[in-house]
Amino acid sequence: MSFGKQGPSLPKDARIGTNMFSSEPLLMRMDFATYKYYRTLENAHDKMLMETASRFANVNVLTRPATKKELKKYSDFKDSEARRDLRLKYQTRQVQVLGQATFDMQWGLKWLLSYFILIEEPVVAASVRAERLPVITREWMNALASDGIHEVSDQLPELLAIIDMAQHELPLLHRLGEQLPGKFNTACSLLFAGQLRSAHIDMFKPKWVLADQRLSSNEGTDHTDIYSDEPELMTQAQARTYVSGIVPLDVTSTSCPADLRIVSIESSSADDMTAGHLHVTTHVYDRQNMSDKEGRDPVVLRMDQEMAPNLRVGFIIEATLHRLSNDIHYVDAVTMVWPSYTPLDHIGTF
């Protein structure tokens, strides 16, 4: 298909250029180009990541409509019946996909590179996925653009900018998930009305942390308990020490699930009773409207100083938020930490 000015012939120096676009279904072109890139991968983990990524993108390097035999026939016989049949297969599949969604590469990449994909496929350690998935995705997008998929090449700078954000944020999220909720929040949870007061064990780590623990336990031959590498549980005495001078022991607590978007991160002053803590200011986030909730006061959380390298403005912490009667807040049951670019209006609460 070509787009250009129609009508009488124009002088040579006034002619308007035309762009030639393929009449093949987009899904077919993406599938072929994706499979071509997939065949260049040699590392088994890279292949698994690409298999997962392509499935989330509605193309599939393993179960695509075209068989290897059909791919060869398609290339060898330009006008064959096999060629027409294969186009029809893809056209039918594309109609099905577009009946449930729209084609939006930028939104799709934000979805793909949120931690959603990493917790759904715990075959490869989350630390490896967090580091490697953006690299694979960048190579994939460049391969699609180089293969003439103009729907990708036309917006390649914007797509690469999203990948840049993911490459920076995903490793930080992985490490932060292992650190949360931190000593002060854990102490409050043990002493007051938090989850740990009754559970006495932090089962509420982000899902990729628990998946990593299970993966590690299965790599050995002795099937070690998945919590064997966890630090020793905090005692009540230790908890009282952590909150001393900040929270009286006779306070009451109210709580609710919340999404908290980080808006600032500051170290406490040297003369503050909370010296050594970070003061992390957050806003309660409305994921349906993708904006901070109006009329809600900021929520200041206390985090451990060692979390500073992994905290970033824009991260969204999905947790149970507790408010004590002296207006101190703490969190536990941290089920997810989301990147700043996540389309949370399409992701359910964990």
C-alpha positions as CSV (number, residue, x, y, z in Angstrom):
1,M,0.0,0.0,0.0
2,S,1.4,3.4,-0.8
3,F,0.5,6.9,0.5
4,G,1.2,9.9,-1.6
5,K,-0.4,12.7,-3.6
6,Q,-2.8,11.5,-6.3
7,G,-3.5,13.4,-9.6
8,P,-1.6,14.9,-12.5
9,S,2.1,14.4,-12.8
10,L,4.2,17.1,-11.0
11,P,7.5,18.6,-12.0
12,K,10.4,16.5,-10.9
13,D,11.5,19.0,-8.2
14,A,8.0,19.3,-6.8
15,R,7.1,15.6,-6.6
16,I,6.0,14.3,-3.2
17,G,7.7,11.1,-2.0
18,T,5.7,8.0,-1.2
19,N,6.0,5.4,1.5
20,M,5.5,1.8,0.6
21,F,3.8,-0.3,3.3
22,S,3.3,-4.0,3.3
23,S,-0.2,-5.4,2.8
24,E,0.7,-8.4,5.1
25,P,-1.0,-8.5,8.5
26,L,1.0,-6.7,11.2
27,L,0.8,-9.8,13.4
28,M,2.4,-11.8,10.7
29,R,5.2,-9.4,10.0
30,M,6.0,-9.1,13.8
31,D,5.9,-12.9,14.2
32,F,8.3,-13.5,11.3
33,A,10.7,-10.8,12.5
34,T,10.5,-11.9,16.1
35,Y,11.2,-15.5,15.2
36,K,14.2,-14.3,13.1
37,Y,15.6,-12.5,16.1
38,Y,14.8,-15.4,18.5
39,R,17.0,-17.7,16.3
40,T,20.0,-15.5,17.0
41,L,19.8,-16.1,20.7
42,E,22.2,-18.7,22.1
43,N,21.8,-18.3,25.9
44,A,19.0,-20.6,27.3
45,H,17.8,-18.0,29.8
46,D,17.7,-15.3,27.0
47,K,15.5,-17.7,25.0
48,M,13.1,-18.3,27.9
49,L,12.8,-14.5,28.4
50,M,12.1,-14.0,24.8
51,E,9.5,-16.8,24.7
52,T,7.7,-15.1,27.6
53,A,8.0,-11.6,26.2
54,S,6.7,-12.6,22.8
55,R,3.7,-14.4,24.3
56,F,2.8,-11.3,26.3
57,A,3.0,-9.4,23.1
58,N,0.5,-11.7,21.3
59,V,3.3,-13.0,19.0
60,N,4.8,-16.4,20.0
61,V,8.1,-17.8,18.8
62,L,7.1,-21.3,19.9
63,T,3.4,-21.7,18.9
64,R,3.0,-19.2,16.1
65,P,0.5,-20.0,13.3
66,A,3.3,-20.5,10.8
67,T,5.2,-23.8,10.9
68,K,8.9,-23.9,9.7
69,K,7.7,-25.6,6.5
70,E,5.1,-22.9,5.9
71,L,7.7,-20.2,6.5
72,K,9.9,-21.8,3.8
73,K,7.1,-22.1,1.3
74,Y,6.0,-18.5,2.0
75,S,9.5,-17.3,1.1
76,D,10.0,-19.5,-1.9
77,F,6.6,-19.2,-3.6
78,K,5.5,-15.6,-3.7
79,D,2.0,-16.3,-5.1
80,S,1.3,-19.8,-4.0
81,E,-1.9,-21.0,-2.3
82,A,0.1,-21.8,0.8
83,R,1.1,-18.1,0.9
84,R,-2.6,-17.0,0.8
85,D,-3.6,-19.6,3.4
86,L,-0.9,-18.4,5.8
87,R,-1.9,-14.8,5.4
88,L,-5.5,-15.8,6.1
89,K,-4.4,-17.6,9.3
90,Y,-2.7,-14.5,10.6
91,Q,-5.4,-12.1,9.5
92,T,-8.0,-14.2,11.4
93,R,-5.7,-14.2,14.5
94,Q,-5.1,-10.5,14.2
95,V,-8.9,-9.8,14.1
96,Q,-9.3,-11.9,17.2
97,V,-6.5,-10.0,19.1
98,L,-7.8,-6.6,18.0
99,G,-11.3,-7.5,19.0
100,Q,-10.0,-7.5,22.6
101,A,-7.3,-4.8,22.5
102,T,-5.7,-2.1,20.4
103,F,-2.3,-1.9,18.9
104,D,-0.2,0.4,21.2
105,M,3.5,-0.4,21.3
106,Q,4.4,2.1,24.0
107,W,1.6,1.0,26.4
108,G,2.5,-2.6,25.6
109,L,6.2,-2.1,26.5
110,K,5.2,-0.5,29.8
111,W,3.0,-3.5,30.6
112,L,5.7,-6.0,29.5
113,L,8.5,-4.3,31.5
114,S,6.5,-3.8,34.6
115,Y,7.2,-6.5,37.3
116,F,4.1,-8.3,36.2
117,I,5.9,-10.4,33.6
118,L,8.7,-11.1,36.0
119,I,6.5,-12.6,38.7
120,E,4.4,-14.6,36.2
121,E,7.4,-16.5,34.9
122,P,9.7,-17.5,37.8
123,V,11.8,-20.0,35.8
124,V,14.8,-17.7,35.8
125,A,15.9,-15.9,38.9
126,A,14.3,-12.5,39.3
127,S,17.7,-10.8,39.6
128,V,18.6,-12.2,36.2
129,R,15.3,-11.2,34.7
130,A,15.4,-7.7,36.1
131,E,18.9,-7.1,34.5
132,R,18.4,-9.0,31.3
133,L,14.9,-8.5,30.1
134,P,15.3,-4.8,29.2
135,V,18.5,-5.8,27.2
136,I,16.6,-8.5,25.3
137,T,13.7,-6.2,24.7
138,R,15.9,-3.4,23.3
139,E,17.5,-5.9,20.9
140,W,14.1,-7.2,19.9
141,M,12.7,-3.7,19.2
142,N,15.8,-2.8,17.1
143,A,15.4,-6.1,15.2
144,L,11.8,-5.4,14.4
145,A,12.6,-1.9,13.2
146,S,15.5,-3.2,11.1
147,D,13.2,-5.7,9.5
148,G,11.0,-3.0,8.2
149,I,8.1,-3.1,10.8
150,H,7.3,0.6,10.3
151,E,4.8,0.5,13.2
152,V,7.9,0.0,15.4
153,S,10.5,2.1,13.5
154,D,8.2,5.1,13.4
155,Q,8.2,5.3,17.2
156,L,11.5,3.7,18.0
157,P,12.9,6.6,20.1
158,E,9.9,6.6,22.4
159,L,10.1,2.8,22.8
160,L,13.8,2.9,23.6
161,A,13.1,5.7,26.2
162,I,10.7,3.3,28.0
163,I,13.3,0.6,27.9
164,D,15.9,3.0,29.3
165,M,13.6,3.6,32.3
166,A,13.1,-0.2,32.8
167,Q,16.8,-0.9,32.6
168,H,17.3,1.6,35.4
169,E,14.4,0.8,37.6
170,L,13.9,-3.0,37.5
171,P,17.2,-4.0,39.2
172,L,16.5,-1.3,41.9
173,L,13.0,-2.8,42.5
174,H,14.4,-6.2,42.8
175,R,16.8,-5.2,45.6
176,L,14.2,-2.9,47.3
177,G,11.7,-5.8,47.4
178,E,14.2,-7.8,49.4
179,Q,14.7,-5.0,51.9
180,L,11.1,-3.9,52.6
181,P,9.3,-3.3,54.9
182,G,12.5,-2.6,56.9
183,K,13.3,-2.7,60.6
184,F,11.1,0.2,61.8
185,N,8.0,-1.0,59.9
186,T,8.6,-4.6,60.9
187,A,8.9,-3.5,64.6
188,C,5.6,-1.5,64.4
189,S,3.9,-4.5,62.7
190,L,5.1,-6.8,65.5
191,L,4.1,-4.4,68.4
192,F,0.8,-3.0,67.1
193,A,-2.0,-4.2,64.9
194,G,0.1,-5.3,61.9
195,Q,0.3,-8.6,60.0
196,L,3.4,-9.7,61.8
197,R,1.8,-9.5,65.2
198,S,-0.2,-12.6,64.5
199,A,1.9,-14.3,61.8
200,H,5.3,-13.9,63.5
201,I,6.9,-14.4,60.1
202,D,7.0,-12.1,57.1
203,M,5.1,-14.0,54.5
204,F,4.2,-10.7,52.7
205,K,7.3,-10.1,50.7
206,P,6.8,-9.1,47.0
207,K,6.0,-12.2,45.0
208,W,9.3,-12.2,43.0
209,V,11.2,-12.5,46.3
210,L,9.3,-15.6,47.4
211,A,9.7,-17.0,43.9
212,D,13.4,-16.5,44.1
213,Q,13.6,-18.2,47.4
214,R,11.7,-21.2,46.0
215,L,13.9,-21.3,42.9
216,S,17.1,-21.2,45.1
217,S,15.7,-24.0,47.3
218,N,15.2,-26.2,44.3
219,E,18.7,-25.7,42.8
220,G,20.3,-27.8,45.5
221,T,19.9,-31.5,46.3
222,D,18.9,-31.2,50.0
223,H,15.6,-29.2,49.3
224,T,16.4,-26.7,52.0
225,D,13.3,-24.9,53.5
226,I,12.6,-21.8,51.5
227,Y,13.0,-19.5,54.5
228,S,16.4,-20.9,55.6
229,D,18.2,-17.9,54.1
230,E,15.9,-15.3,55.7
231,P,17.4,-13.2,58.6
232,E,16.4,-14.2,62.1
233,L,12.9,-12.9,63.0
234,M,12.8,-9.8,65.1
235,T,12.0,-10.2,68.8
236,Q,9.5,-8.1,70.7
237,A,12.4,-6.6,72.7
238,Q,14.2,-5.6,69.5
239,A,11.0,-4.2,68.2
240,R,10.5,-2.0,71.3
241,T,14.1,-0.7,70.8
242,Y,13.5,0.3,67.2
243,V,10.4,2.4,68.1
244,S,11.8,3.8,71.3
245,G,11.4,7.6,71.4
246,I,9.2,7.6,68.3
247,V,6.1,5.6,69.1
248,P,4.6,5.1,72.6
249,L,3.7,1.4,73.3
250,D,0.1,2.3,74.2
251,V,-1.0,3.7,70.7
252,T,-3.9,2.3,68.7
253,S,-3.8,1.5,65.0
254,T,-6.1,1.7,62.0
255,S,-5.2,0.1,58.6
256,C,-6.2,-0.4,55.0
257,P,-4.6,-1.6,51.7
258,A,-3.0,1.2,49.7
259,D,-0.9,2.1,46.8
260,L,1.7,4.7,47.8
261,R,3.6,6.7,45.2
262,I,7.0,8.0,46.4
263,V,7.3,11.8,45.9
264,S,10.5,12.6,48.0
265,I,13.2,10.9,49.9
266,E,15.1,12.6,52.7
267,S,17.5,11.6,55.4
268,S,16.5,12.6,58.9
269,S,18.5,15.3,60.7
270,A,21.3,14.3,63.1
271,D,19.4,15.5,66.2
272,D,16.2,13.7,65.2
273,M,15.1,10.7,67.3
274,T,14.9,8.9,64.0
275,A,18.4,9.6,63.0
276,G,19.5,6.8,60.6
277,H,16.1,6.6,59.0
278,L,15.0,7.9,55.7
279,H,11.8,10.0,55.6
280,V,10.0,8.8,52.5
281,T,7.1,11.1,51.6
282,T,4.3,9.3,49.6
283,H,0.9,10.1,48.2
284,V,-1.9,7.6,48.2
285,Y,-2.3,6.7,44.5
286,D,-5.5,6.0,42.6
287,R,-4.6,3.3,40.1
288,Q,-7.9,3.6,38.2
289,N,-7.3,7.2,37.4
290,M,-3.5,6.9,37.3
291,S,-3.1,9.9,39.6
292,D,-2.7,10.8,43.3
293,K,-5.9,10.8,45.2
294,E,-7.2,14.3,45.8
295,G,-7.8,15.5,49.3
296,R,-5.4,13.1,50.9
297,D,-2.5,14.3,53.1
298,P,0.9,13.1,52.2
299,V,2.0,9.9,54.1
300,V,5.6,9.9,55.5
301,L,7.1,6.5,56.0
302,R,10.3,5.6,57.8
303,M,12.7,3.4,55.8
304,D,16.2,2.0,56.6
305,Q,19.1,4.1,55.4
306,E,20.5,1.2,53.4
307,M,17.4,1.4,51.2
308,A,18.5,4.8,49.8
309,P,20.3,3.5,46.7
310,N,17.3,1.5,45.6
311,L,14.5,4.0,46.3
312,R,13.3,6.3,43.5
313,V,10.7,9.0,43.2
314,G,7.8,7.6,41.2
315,F,8.0,4.0,42.6
316,I,4.6,2.8,43.8
317,I,4.5,0.6,46.9
318,E,1.5,-1.7,47.2
319,A,1.1,-2.6,50.9
320,T,-1.1,-2.4,53.9
321,L,-0.8,1.1,55.4
322,H,-1.2,1.6,59.1
323,R,-1.9,4.9,60.9
324,L,-1.1,5.0,64.6
325,S,-3.0,7.3,67.0
326,N,0.1,9.6,67.3
327,D,-0.1,10.2,63.5
328,I,2.9,7.9,62.7
329,H,2.5,5.7,59.7
330,Y,4.0,2.3,58.9
331,V,3.6,-0.4,56.2
332,D,3.7,-4.1,56.1
333,A,2.3,-6.8,53.8
334,V,4.3,-5.2,50.9
335,T,3.0,-7.3,48.1
336,M,4.5,-5.4,45.2
337,V,6.7,-2.5,44.3
338,W,5.8,-1.1,40.8
339,P,8.0,0.9,38.4
340,S,7.1,4.5,37.8
341,Y,5.8,3.8,34.3
342,T,3.5,0.9,35.1
343,P,-0.1,1.1,33.6
344,L,-1.7,0.3,37.0
345,D,-5.2,1.0,35.7
346,H,-5.0,-2.3,34.0
347,I,-3.3,-4.3,36.8
348,G,-5.2,-5.8,39.7
349,T,-4.2,-5.6,43.3
350,F,-2.1,-8.4,44.5
